[in-house]
Amino acid sequence: MYTVTLTALNRMLRDYSYNGWGYATLPAGIGHIQEPCRIVLSIYQGEIKTCYIAGKDGQVLMTGKEAQGLIEQANPLSWSLKSYQDPETPAPSHPAIRSSSPDRTTRPIPALHLPSPSQARPQVPAMEPRVTRPLPAIRPPQATQIYPLRAREIPFTELSRWPRKWRQIYMLANGNMTIDKIATMLTLSPQDMRGILQTMISQGVIILRQSS
């Protein structure tokens, strides 16, 4: 949860190249709003792609620049952020909003690394003809994946004093992306990534989750 103005939130999102949703409550009495309303932002690569204000019945009252202008009239709001499962996929628009062509940055598809001959599945030796039962399949062991995860929420005032790479790793550590994927997105070497993670883990802001 971050209690900041929309302008400050915009700066933070751009700094992190954040991908996700932003939510807040707009109090009554701002402009012609007569009751508390729901604010929803969709963010892709740090830019707000859609913004709308909806009433408690879900009806969209205002969208786009008009909605952002009204939000900017409010005092700092309490924003909650939710990351995408797949950072390559931009947020869908609200059904009531006619979407425009997004300025999507196309990233190169990572090369596929094929196993070397020494890593290939071992061949089952030929058996005598008298053996009629099928041999059990030989399954290679599954690799364990490591997923960084935020251990606690850090106030924006404290985050703003961190080095840029630290802030980016913290925002991307949502438990859905591996260490290697985050390092690739931030163009960090494995050594630099491990060094930063070790420090953040020792300070209690990042934990690691394993999955196989």
C-alpha positions in Angstrom: 0.0 0.0 0.0 1.4 3.4 -1.0 -0.1 6.7 0.1 1.0 9.1 -2.6 -0.4 11.5 -5.2 -1.1 10.3 -8.7 1.9 12.3 -9.9 4.2 10.6 -7.4 2.8 7.2 -8.3 3.4 7.9 -12.0 7.1 8.7 -11.2 7.5 5.5 -9.2 5.8 3.3 -11.9 8.0 4.7 -14.7 11.1 4.2 -12.5 10.3 0.5 -12.0 9.0 -0.1 -15.6 6.1 -1.6 -13.6 3.5 -3.9 -15.2 0.2 -4.4 -13.3 -2.9 -3.0 -11.9 -3.4 0.0 -9.5 -6.4 0.4 -7.2 -7.5 3.2 -4.9 -10.7 4.8 -3.5 -11.7 8.3 -4.6 -13.5 9.9 -1.6 -16.8 11.8 -2.1 -16.7 15.5 -2.6 -14.0 15.5 -5.3 -15.5 17.4 -8.3 -19.1 16.2 -8.8 -18.4 12.8 -7.1 -21.2 12.3 -4.5 -20.0 9.0 -3.0 -16.8 7.1 -2.7 -15.7 5.5 -6.0 -13.3 2.9 -7.2 -10.2 4.0 -9.2 -8.6 1.4 -11.5 -5.4 1.8 -13.5 -3.8 -0.6 -15.9 0.0 -0.1 -16.2 2.3 -1.5 -18.8 6.1 -0.8 -18.8 5.6 2.0 -16.3 2.9 3.9 -18.3 -0.8 4.2 -17.4 -2.6 2.7 -20.3 -6.1 2.9 -19.0 -7.7 4.8 -16.1 -11.3 4.8 -15.0 -13.5 5.7 -12.1 -16.4 3.4 -11.2 -19.3 3.7 -8.8 -20.1 1.1 -6.2 -22.5 -0.6 -8.6 -19.5 -1.0 -11.1 -20.8 1.5 -13.6 -17.9 3.5 -15.2 -18.4 7.2 -14.5 -15.3 8.6 -16.1 -12.3 7.5 -18.1 -8.9 8.6 -19.5 -7.5 12.1 -19.1 -10.8 13.4 -17.5 -10.6 10.7 -14.8 -6.9 11.4 -14.2 -7.6 15.2 -13.9 -10.2 14.5 -11.2 -7.9 12.1 -9.3 -5.1 14.7 -9.3 -7.5 17.1 -7.4 -7.5 14.7 -4.5 -5.1 14.6 -1.6 -2.6 11.6 -1.6 -4.6 8.4 -2.0 -3.8 4.9 -0.7 -2.8 2.8 -3.7 -2.5 -0.9 -3.9 -0.6 -2.5 -6.8 -1.0 -6.0 -8.2 1.5 -7.4 -10.7 0.7 -9.3 -13.8 1.4 -13.0 -13.9 3.2 -12.5 -17.3 5.0 -9.2 -17.6 5.0 -9.5 -21.4 1.3 -9.2 -21.5 -0.3 -5.7 -21.2 -3.3 -5.2 -19.1 -6.7 -5.6 -20.7 -9.0 -2.5 -20.8 -12.2 -2.3 -18.8 -15.1 -3.6 -21.0 -16.6 -0.1 -21.1 -13.4 1.4 -22.5 -12.7 1.4 -26.2 -9.1 0.4 -26.4 -6.6 2.1 -28.7 -3.5 0.6 -30.3 -0.9 0.3 -27.5 2.7 1.4 -28.0 4.0 -2.0 -27.1 7.7 -2.6 -27.1 8.5 -5.9 -28.7 11.2 -7.9 -26.9 13.3 -10.5 -28.6 12.3 -14.1 -27.9 15.1 -15.7 -25.9 17.1 -18.4 -27.7 16.3 -22.0 -26.9 19.2 -23.9 -25.3 19.2 -27.5 -26.5 20.9 -30.1 -24.3 24.4 -31.2 -25.4 24.8 -34.8 -26.4 26.3 -35.6 -23.0 23.1 -34.3 -21.3 20.8 -36.4 -23.6 18.6 -39.1 -22.0 20.6 -42.3 -21.5 19.7 -45.1 -23.9 18.1 -48.3 -22.4 20.4 -51.2 -23.2 19.0 -53.9 -25.5 17.3 -56.7 -23.6 17.2 -60.4 -24.3 14.2 -61.5 -26.4 12.8 -63.5 -23.5 12.0 -60.2 -21.7 8.4 -59.2 -22.6 7.5 -56.6 -20.0 7.9 -53.0 -21.1 10.8 -51.2 -19.5 9.9 -48.2 -17.2 10.5 -44.8 -18.7 13.6 -43.0 -17.5 12.7 -39.5 -16.4 15.5 -36.9 -15.9 15.3 -35.1 -12.5 13.4 -31.8 -12.7 15.3 -28.7 -12.0 14.3 -26.6 -9.0 13.3 -23.1 -9.8 13.9 -20.2 -7.3 11.4 -17.4 -7.1 12.2 -14.2 -5.2 9.2 -12.8 -3.2 8.8 -9.5 -1.3 8.9 -10.3 2.5 7.3 -7.0 3.6 6.0 -3.7 2.2 8.5 -0.9 2.1 7.2 2.7 2.3 7.7 4.8 -0.8 9.8 7.3 1.1 12.3 4.6 2.0 12.1 3.0 -1.5 13.1 6.2 -3.1 16.4 6.2 -1.3 17.4 2.7 -2.6 19.6 2.2 -5.7 17.6 1.9 -8.9 18.4 -1.9 -9.4 17.3 -2.6 -5.9 14.0 -0.9 -6.4 13.4 -2.7 -9.7 14.2 -6.1 -8.2 11.9 -5.4 -5.2 9.0 -4.5 -7.5 9.5 -7.5 -9.7 9.8 -10.0 -6.8 6.2 -11.1 -6.9 6.8 -14.8 -6.5 5.9 -15.5 -10.1 9.3 -14.8 -11.8 12.5 -16.8 -11.4 15.8 -15.2 -10.4 17.1 -15.8 -14.0 14.1 -14.1 -15.6 14.4 -11.0 -13.4 18.1 -10.8 -14.1 17.5 -11.0 -17.9 14.8 -8.3 -17.7 17.1 -6.0 -15.8 20.2 -7.0 -17.9 22.1 -8.0 -14.7 24.8 -10.6 -14.7 24.2 -13.7 -12.5 27.0 -12.5 -10.1 25.5 -9.0 -9.7 21.9 -10.5 -9.2 23.1 -12.9 -6.5 25.0 -10.2 -4.7 22.0 -7.8 -4.6 19.6 -10.6 -3.6 21.9 -11.8 -0.7 22.0 -8.3 0.7 18.2 -7.8 0.4 17.6 -11.2 2.0 19.9 -10.4 4.9 17.9 -7.2 5.4 14.6 -9.1 5.5 13.0 -7.5 2.5 13.2 -10.5 0.1 12.6 -14.2 0.6 13.1 -17.1 -1.8 10.5 -19.7 -2.8 11.4 -22.9 -4.4 9.3 -24.8 -7.0 10.0 -27.8 -9.1 
